[in-house]
Amino acid sequence: MSDAVHNLGVHDKLGRGLRDLRISVTDRCNFRCRYCMPKEVFGPEHRFLPRSELLSFEEMERLVRAFAGLGVRKVRITGGEPLLRRHLENLIEKIARVPGIEDISLTTNGSVLTREKARSLRAAGLRRINISLDALDEPTFQAINDVAFPVSRVLEAIDHATAADLAPVKINAVIKRGVNEHAILELAEHFRGTPHVVRYIEFMDVGSSNGWRMDDVIPAREIIARIHAVHPLEPVHPAYHGEVAKRWRYRDGAGEIGVITSVTESFCRSCCRARVSAKGDLFTCLFAQRGYSLREAIRSGAGIEALQQAIVQVWARRTDRYSEIRTEATAARDKVEMSYIGG
């Protein structure tokens, strides 16, 4: 790979660089959230990836080294539920040693995040953590996760992350009309005055299994209006180019919230994220219909430069802007499931 590519990075057809990498370490999850892995699709007969098809931590590290040489600076570990992958801190440790990587984060449902696990992840090099929590009342939360998992255990996980110096924690809440819109204000008030940031996510048409309808989407502007009516808010400038969440802070200084508007206010034009599945498929969009396998190249002994050439060939052809062109027809397409490539 030429020095020019190393120094300037690689850009797609719309001039978007490659700065963030999201790596799924497993397609398995112990929740069956209705908006992601509904039981009728991911039931007892569902075939998850066998262990032999998953990339090893060493293979993932090689991929991160290749991406880092192309300009990636942030890595997020996702799933499925990533903490179901044993000894995950070993992967964090490996990634933390890769030159050029400045930030490592993790998205989890918090179900198995013990105090000890949080400490070991932090010691390995994890810097930030996102924990999913879609409601604070037990009936709603358990209806969403569909495995009767209690809210209290997720709140404990947030405390464990805080004690391990992984605060502020970002609290991810997917909001769906008719399901948990009452949680909007409840979540805001619960975390007001803490360092944590609730990020409200518009219900998205990821994959083909969650029964998405536009009527079920509560637009971010409505979410902001509901909170603002009780606790006045003001907008905050993005922390960096391509930041996914639009930031708002309480005027009284009690913290901030975020909204992720991929349905009603597209941010495709600033998207610099690549996603790699647990078996080594490269996806250039969360709403992609197909990926590009890198596993064969990795397992055939390809060096870093050869991996970079394969990545560049995919990224340089990238034209994805799904959220800008979303229609009822595109929403009905078969798309890769979120549980396969992470959110």
N, C-alpha and C positions, 0 to 999 in steps of 0.2 A: 504494500500500500504506500502510495507516495507521501512525502512529507506534507504536501499541500492538503491532502485529505486529513492527515493527522492533526494539522494545525487549524484548519478551517472547519472541520467536521463535514457532514454530508447533508444535503438538502433534497427535499422531495420536489415534485412538479410545481407545487404552489409556494416554494421557497421556504418551507418549514424545516427547521433543523431537527436534530435528534439529540435530546438532552435528558430525557427521563426513560428509564427501563423498569417495567413491571414484570416480575418473574413469578409465575405460579409454581408452587412446589408440590401441590397435590390437587386432584380433582375431587377429593372426598371432603365431606362436611358432616358434622354431627347435628346440624340444624336442617330443617326442611322449610325454609322461609318461602312464603307463597310467591314472592316477587323474584325468586331466584331458583330454588330447587323444590318445586311442589311435589308432594308425595306421590301423586298419581303418575308422575314421570320418573322420579328418582326413588322408586320403591324398592322392595327387597330383591326384585329381579334385575335391577339396573346393573349393568356391567361397568364397573369403574376400571381405570387403567391398572393392569398388573404391575407389580414392582419393577419387573424387568424393563418395562417401557418408560419408566420415569428416568429423567436425567439424574445422575448422581450429583452430589455437591461439587465434586471435582469438575464435572462437565459444566455445571452452572457457573463455576468460577471462571473457567476458560471463556465462556460466552461473555461474562461481564468484562473480562479483560479486552475482548474484541470490541465490545460496545464502547468501553471507556476510551479506546483509541480513536473512536469516531466522534467523540464529543459528549457522550453520556456522563453526567455528573451525579445524578440521583438514581437510586435503586429502591424500589418498593417490593417487598415480599408479600405475595398474595396466595390465594387458593381458588377454590375450596376454602377450607379452614387450615391455614398454614401451620398452626401449632399442632396439628395432628401428625405432621411429619416429624419423626423422632430426631432428636439432637439438632434441632434447627439452629441453635447457637453456633454449631460448627460451620454452617454455611455463612452466617453473619460474620464470623471471624475471618473467613477466607475473603469475603467481599471487601471487608474493611481494610485489607492489605493491598487491594488493587489500586495502583497509582491512578489518580484522577477522580476517583469516587469520593465525593464530598459529603454525601448524606445517604443514610440507610434507614428506611422506615418499614413498618409492618401494618397490615390491616387484618384484624381478627374479630371474631365474635366474643372473645373474652372468656369463653366457657372453660378453658383449661389454663388460663393465665394465673398461675399461683404466684405468691410473693417470691418464691425461690426462682421460678421460671423468669419472671420479670427482671430480677437481679442478674441472672445469668445472661439474658439477652442483652441487657445494658452493658455488662462487662465485656461481652463479645464485640460490641461496637454499634448496637442499635441506638439510634438517636431519637426517633419519633415513633409514635404508635397511634393508630386509628382503631377505635372500638365501636362496633355497631350496637346501637340501642334505639329501637324504633318506637318505644313507648315506655312509660314508667308504671302504668297500672298493669297488674298481673294478668287479668283476662285478655287484654289486647296484646300484650307482648307474647304471651304463650300461644295465642291464636296465630300470631305471625310466624313465630319460630316453629310451631307445630310439633314440638317435642316436649312440651310442658317444662321448658327451662325457665327458672325463676329470674326475675329482674334483679333480685338482691345479689345473685352471683355475678352478674355483669357489673353492678356497682362496686362490688368487692374487687373485681379485676381492675377497674379504674383506680381504685385506691392503691392496689398493688403496683400499678404502673407509676403512679405518683410517687410512692415511696422509693421506687427504684430510679428516680430522677428521669423519668420518661414523660414528665409533664412539660408543657400543657398537652393533655390528651385531646385529640379530635374525636368528637362523638358523632358518628355517622347515623343519620336517621332518614330512612326512605319514607316519604309521606305519600299516602294513597287515599284519595277521596272515599269516604264511606268506611274507612278502616281505622285510621289513626290521626285524623286531622285535629282531634282534641289534644293530641300529644304535643302539638306545636308550642303552645304557650306553657304547658306543663314542663317540657324539657328546658325551655328558655329560663323559666323561673328557678328550676332546680339547680342549674349550673351558673346562673348569674352570681357574680361575686366570687367565682372561682377562676383559676387560670385556664380552665378547660373551654374549648370552643365547640359548640354544637353546630354541625354542618347539615343543613336540611337538603335532601336530595330529591329532585323531582322523579317520580315513578317513571322508569324508562323501559323502552321496548327492546331490552337486551335479550338475545336468544329467541326461542320460539315457544317457550313453555309457560310463560307467566300470565298469559291472557290479557296482555296490555291493551288498553283502550285510551284514547285521548281524553275521554270523559272522566277517567279516573285520576288524571293529573291535576294536582293543585299547583298552579304556577307560582314561581318564586315570589313574584310581586305580591301575591295574596298572602303568602307566608310572612313576608316582611310587614305587610299592612296589619296583620293580626297581632304581631308582637309590638309593632310601633304604636298601636292604639293604646297599649297598656304601659309599655316601657319604651319611650322615644329612642329612635335609632338615627344614626347618620352614617353615610357611606365612608369606607376607608379605601385608600388607594391599594392596588395589588402589591404584594410583597416582592413579586418578581414577574417577569414576562412569561405569559402562558399559565399563570396560576388558575387553577380550575374553579375554585370557589370565589364568588363575589363576597367581599367582606363588609360587614356592618358592625358598628360598635354602639354600645349604650351611651347616650349622652351624659349620663350621670357617672360614667367611669367604671361601671360594674362589669366590664369585659366586652367580648365581641362574639358574634355568630357569623356563619357563612351560609350561602345558598349555592347549590350546584344546579345550573339552569340548562342542562344539555337538551331539554325538550323545547322550552319556550324562548331561550336566548342562546343560540348556538355559539360555541367558542372553538369551532373547528379550525378557524383561520390561525389560531395560535397554538394548536395542538402539536406538541413535540414528544409524544409518548409512544414508545413501542412496547409490545407485550409478547412475552414468550410463555407458552404453555408448559406444563410439567413434563411433557414428552418432547419438548424442543421445537414446537411449531411457532414461527414468528408471525404475529398479527399486527397489522398497521392501524387498526381501528377497533374500538370496543364493539362496534356493530358489524364486524366483518363476517362475510359468508365463508371465507376460507383462510387458511394459514399457509405458511411456507416452511417446510421441514428443514431444520438445521441439524437434527440428530444424526442423520446418516453421515454428514460431513464431520461432525464431532467424533463419532465412533469409528470412522475410517482413518482417524489420526490427522485430520486437517489442522494445520497450524493457525496461529492467530491471524496472520495476513489473509489466508484463504477464507477463514470465517468472515473477516471483514469484507472481503470481496463479495461473498454471498449476501451479506446484510445490505451492502451498498446497492447491489442489483435490485433488491426488493424495495428499499427505501427510496431510491432515486426515481422509481416508477410510481410512487405513491400519489394518489389523487383524492384520497378519502375526504369526504365532507358530509357524512351521512346526516348529521343533525340539521344541516342547512337545507337538505333536499327531502327531508322526511315527509312522507305522505301515507295515507292508509295502505297503499300498495306496497311501499317499501317496508312499512312496519309488519306486513304479513309475510315477508320473505323468511325463509329458513336462515337463521344466523347462529353463529357459535354461542353456546351458553356461557353466561357470566361465571358460572362455577368452574368452567374450564380454563378461562384466562384471567380471572380476577376482575374486580370492578375498576 
